Amino acid sequence: MNALADADSETMRICIDTKATVNVGEYSRGGRSRGVDAVKALDHDMCPKEKLVPGGILEPVTGRSFLFFDTSYKTSDFIVDSLLLWWGERKQQFCGLKQLVINIDNGPECSGCRTQFLFRLTEFADMTGLCVRLVYYPPYHSKYNSIERYWAGLEKSWNGSLLDTVEIVLKRAGNFFWKGIRAVTRLLDAPYEKGVKISGNEKTDLERRLQRSPVLNWWNITIYHKTVNL
């Protein structure tokens, strides 16, 4: 699926992933930095006052990256809102685009059975006029997702620094280069709620919008925009 997407001029492939919460403070993260003296840091983060939830969108072919952060929770709405921000900034460069292929893992906030995530993606498809195809990596195989290597590089680059303010986290992330291209960073800072889902008739209507693979029905899902379904 990835090879077909990359070879198609009317298809764009992206990778989406979120990472563990970053505790903001003068904490040691086991990294290294250049300097005459070692940076003094705390070896425990028992009661951090601030936290940031990081997520990212990577365009694996071009190397462009879009990093987004929030101060509340890692949720389906957090991911799709970030996708909307990415699209708003990049859509002018995608003339003639008809399909968006998304590489993603089976995290609890974005799995093939997370109704709120799939519902928000149907809204995204209707708004953009794009066919959205979710291509999941199997359990325990998310390491093959290109963005995992990106995260490893980002963490190596900032682990030697004191991430003691939100502004410094955003600055350090924004100074990271991948394939020679600087990352774009955004702070959402929205009060996302856990456990949001749809049920009943809404869930039945949602399933009608989803074209699931008969072989990999949880791992290969196509969402057409509404005019196509009609």
C-alpha positions as CSV (number, residue, x, y, z in Angstrom):
1,M,0.0,0.0,0.0
2,N,2.8,2.4,0.8
3,A,4.6,1.8,-2.5
4,L,1.4,2.3,-4.5
5,A,0.6,5.5,-2.6
6,D,4.1,7.0,-3.2
7,A,3.9,6.2,-6.9
8,D,0.5,7.8,-7.4
9,S,0.6,11.6,-8.2
10,E,-2.9,12.0,-6.9
11,T,-2.2,10.4,-3.5
12,M,-0.3,11.8,-0.5
13,R,1.0,9.4,2.3
14,I,1.6,10.6,5.8
15,C,2.5,9.0,9.1
16,I,0.8,10.0,12.3
17,D,1.8,9.1,15.9
18,T,1.8,10.4,19.4
19,K,4.4,9.9,22.1
20,A,4.6,9.6,25.8
21,T,3.8,12.8,27.9
22,V,6.7,15.1,28.3
23,N,7.2,16.4,31.9
24,V,8.2,20.0,31.7
25,G,10.9,20.9,34.2
26,E,14.6,20.8,35.1
27,Y,14.7,17.0,34.8
28,S,17.5,14.8,33.5
29,R,16.5,12.9,30.4
30,G,19.6,10.8,30.0
31,G,20.9,12.8,27.0
32,R,24.2,14.5,26.2
33,S,25.0,18.1,25.1
34,R,28.1,20.0,24.3
35,G,29.6,22.2,27.0
36,V,32.5,22.6,29.4
37,D,30.4,21.7,32.5
38,A,27.6,19.1,32.8
39,V,24.1,20.6,32.9
40,K,22.7,20.4,36.4
41,A,19.3,18.6,36.4
42,L,16.9,16.8,38.8
43,D,17.0,13.0,38.7
44,H,13.3,12.6,39.7
45,D,10.1,14.1,38.3
46,M,7.8,13.1,41.1
47,C,5.4,16.1,40.9
48,P,5.8,17.9,37.6
49,K,3.8,21.2,37.4
50,E,3.4,21.1,33.6
51,K,3.1,18.4,31.0
52,L,2.9,18.4,27.3
53,V,1.4,15.7,25.1
54,P,3.4,15.4,21.8
55,G,2.1,14.2,18.5
56,G,3.5,14.3,14.9
57,I,2.7,14.1,11.3
58,L,5.5,13.1,8.9
59,E,5.5,13.1,5.1
60,P,8.0,10.2,4.7
61,V,8.8,11.0,1.0
62,T,9.6,14.7,1.4
63,G,10.7,14.6,5.0
64,R,8.5,17.4,6.0
65,S,7.2,17.2,9.6
66,F,4.5,18.8,11.6
67,L,4.7,18.5,15.4
68,F,1.8,19.4,17.7
69,F,1.6,19.6,21.5
70,D,-1.3,19.9,24.0
71,T,-1.5,20.4,27.7
72,S,-4.4,18.1,28.5
73,Y,-4.8,14.5,27.1
74,K,-3.9,12.3,24.1
75,T,-7.3,11.7,22.5
76,S,-8.9,11.1,19.1
77,D,-9.9,14.8,18.8
78,F,-6.4,15.9,19.6
79,I,-5.1,13.8,16.7
80,V,-7.7,14.9,14.1
81,D,-7.5,18.6,15.2
82,S,-3.8,18.4,14.5
83,L,-4.5,16.8,11.1
84,L,-6.8,19.7,10.3
85,L,-4.0,22.2,11.2
86,W,-1.5,20.3,9.0
87,W,-4.0,20.3,6.1
88,G,-4.6,24.0,6.5
89,E,-0.9,24.8,6.2
90,R,-0.1,22.3,3.4
91,K,-3.2,22.1,1.1
92,Q,-2.0,24.8,-1.2
93,Q,0.9,22.6,-2.2
94,F,-1.3,19.6,-3.0
95,C,-3.1,20.6,-6.2
96,G,-4.9,17.7,-7.8
97,L,-4.7,15.5,-4.6
98,K,-7.5,13.0,-4.4
99,Q,-6.5,10.5,-1.7
100,L,-4.7,10.7,1.6
101,V,-3.1,7.5,2.9
102,I,-2.4,7.5,6.6
103,N,0.1,5.1,8.2
104,I,-0.8,4.7,11.9
105,D,-0.5,2.2,14.7
106,N,-3.2,0.6,16.8
107,G,-3.1,3.0,19.8
108,P,-6.2,3.2,21.9
109,E,-7.0,6.8,20.7
110,C,-6.8,5.9,16.9
111,S,-7.5,2.2,16.4
112,G,-9.8,0.8,13.8
113,C,-12.6,0.5,16.4
114,R,-12.3,3.9,18.0
115,T,-15.6,5.4,17.0
116,Q,-14.8,9.1,17.8
117,F,-11.6,8.9,15.7
118,L,-13.3,7.4,12.7
119,F,-16.2,9.8,13.0
120,R,-13.9,12.8,13.0
121,L,-12.1,11.4,10.0
122,T,-15.4,11.2,8.1
123,E,-15.9,14.9,8.8
124,F,-12.4,15.6,7.6
125,A,-13.0,13.6,4.4
126,D,-16.3,15.6,3.7
127,M,-14.6,18.9,4.4
128,T,-11.6,18.3,2.2
129,G,-13.2,16.2,-0.5
130,L,-10.4,13.6,-0.1
131,C,-10.6,9.9,0.1
132,V,-8.9,8.9,3.4
133,R,-7.3,5.5,3.7
134,L,-6.1,4.2,7.0
135,V,-3.3,1.7,6.7
136,Y,-2.5,0.3,10.2
137,Y,0.7,-1.5,11.2
138,P,0.0,-4.8,13.0
139,P,0.4,-5.0,16.8
140,Y,4.1,-4.9,17.9
141,H,5.2,-3.7,14.4
142,S,4.8,0.1,14.8
143,K,8.6,0.3,14.7
144,Y,8.3,0.0,10.9
145,N,6.3,3.3,10.8
146,S,8.7,6.0,9.5
147,I,7.7,8.4,12.2
148,E,9.1,6.1,14.9
149,R,12.6,6.8,13.5
150,Y,11.8,10.5,13.4
151,W,10.8,10.4,17.1
152,A,14.0,8.7,18.0
153,G,16.0,11.4,16.3
154,L,14.0,14.2,18.0
155,E,14.4,12.7,21.5
156,K,18.1,12.3,21.0
157,S,18.4,15.9,20.0
158,W,16.5,17.3,23.0
159,N,17.4,14.9,25.8
160,G,20.6,16.8,26.5
161,S,18.7,20.0,27.2
162,L,16.6,21.2,30.1
163,L,13.0,21.3,28.9
164,D,11.9,23.5,31.8
165,T,9.3,25.6,30.0
166,V,6.7,25.0,27.3
167,E,8.4,27.7,25.2
168,I,11.7,25.8,25.3
169,V,10.0,22.5,24.4
170,L,8.5,24.1,21.3
171,K,11.7,25.9,20.4
172,R,13.8,22.7,20.7
173,A,11.3,20.7,18.6
174,G,11.1,23.5,16.0
175,N,14.9,23.5,15.7
176,F,15.0,19.8,14.8
177,F,15.8,18.9,11.2
178,W,14.9,15.8,9.3
179,K,16.2,15.2,5.8
180,G,17.4,18.8,5.9
181,I,14.0,20.2,6.6
182,R,13.1,22.0,9.8
183,A,10.1,20.8,11.8
184,V,6.9,23.0,12.1
185,T,5.5,23.1,15.6
186,R,2.2,24.1,17.0
187,L,0.6,24.3,20.5
188,L,-3.1,23.4,20.5
189,D,-3.7,24.0,24.3
190,A,-7.3,22.8,24.2
191,P,-9.1,21.0,27.0
192,Y,-9.6,17.6,25.4
193,E,-11.8,15.0,27.3
194,K,-11.1,11.3,27.6
195,G,-13.6,8.7,26.7
196,V,-15.6,10.6,24.0
197,K,-17.3,8.1,21.7
198,I,-20.5,7.6,19.7
199,S,-23.0,4.8,20.0
200,G,-26.4,3.6,19.0
201,N,-27.7,4.8,15.6
202,E,-24.7,7.1,15.2
203,K,-22.4,4.1,15.3
204,T,-24.5,2.3,12.7
205,D,-24.4,5.3,10.4
206,L,-20.7,5.6,10.9
207,E,-20.1,2.0,9.8
208,R,-22.0,2.7,6.6
209,R,-19.3,5.3,5.8
210,L,-16.4,2.9,6.3
211,Q,-15.2,0.5,3.6
212,R,-13.3,-2.1,5.6
213,S,-11.0,-4.6,3.9
214,P,-12.7,-8.1,4.0
215,V,-9.3,-9.6,5.0
216,L,-8.0,-6.9,7.4
217,N,-11.1,-5.2,8.4
218,W,-9.6,-3.5,11.4
219,W,-6.3,-2.5,9.7
220,N,-7.3,-1.3,6.3
221,I,-10.2,1.2,6.2
222,T,-11.2,3.6,3.4
223,I,-13.4,6.6,4.0
224,Y,-14.9,8.3,1.0
225,H,-16.2,11.8,1.2
226,K,-20.0,12.1,1.2
227,T,-20.5,13.2,-2.4
228,V,-18.8,9.9,-3.5
229,N,-21.0,7.8,-1.3
230,L,-24.1,9.5,-2.7
